[in-house]
Amino acid sequence: MLEELKMQVYEANMELPRRGLITYTWGNVSGIDRSKGLLVIKPSGIEYDELRPEDMVVMDLEGNRVEGRYKPSSDTLTHIELYKAFESVGGIVHTHSPWATSWAQACRGIPCYGTTHADYYYGEIPCARSLTAEEIQEGYEKNTGLVILETFANRLPGHVPGVLCSNHGPFTWGKDAGEAVHNAVVLEEVAKMAYQTEQLKPGLQQAPQALQDKHFERKHGANAYYGQK
Ligand SMILES: O=C(CO)[C@@H](O)[C@@H](O)COP(=O)(O)O
């Protein structure tokens, strides 16, 4: 079942160590088939160099395993909350990539200091609030998804394709698993640049709004013209 999606999700997972976003098994990628209401996700805790396409786990949106010999990623219920709320999203990534995770551990959103950021993320990349002790003890992974959704109450997931979870790490998404990985790579680069920018100039303001608007619009707006559009 879902052989093509399994291959896509497998390849997207394997891109994480190639891009230096993963140490050991610290991350996961999923993709969804909306017509079937099923998602495919990496199994939990299996070393990347042992992973095979057929090891990907098929889940329904209620959190039941539909196919696969392994247990799914421990973050599956977070992915499910995001898929349920963000209808345009087709792929999700979670990593502990060090620069993005450093901002998450500082419980800080990443300000938009330049056009690299604005080309992909419109405005600050937010940091979701910390979970309460009760939210951690009961339903932790689902609640991680719910606080991300709280953070997006007044944001569009298509404008800001990622978030930081306080004291934890980043989640990113996209139209499919490959685009979600692309956005994870960009987030890591932008997190590094923002840190270095603040070292060079503490107290800096975000990039001018007109510049942020121009760079986001020319790639993603109704009249986008970046590349071969
Ligand atoms: O946050 C954590 C562990 O603290 C997980 O995201 C990470 O180790 C990946 O777990 P899975 O192998 O996907 O279950």
The ligand as a Gaussian input file, in Angstrom:
#p B3LYP/6-31G(d) Opt

LIG

0 1
 O       12.573000      14.377000      20.277000
 C       12.869000      13.220000      20.110000
 C       13.568000      12.521000      21.196000
 O       13.773000      13.398000      22.292000
 C       12.540000      12.558000      18.825000
 O       12.028000      13.541000      17.992000
 C       13.692000      11.985000      18.042000
 O       14.549000      11.223000      18.816000
 C       13.170000      11.114000      16.900000
 O       12.383000      10.065000      17.408000
 P       11.837000       8.902000      16.488000
 O       12.994000       8.019000      16.087000
 O       11.200000       9.549000      15.292000
 O       10.827000       8.191000      17.374000

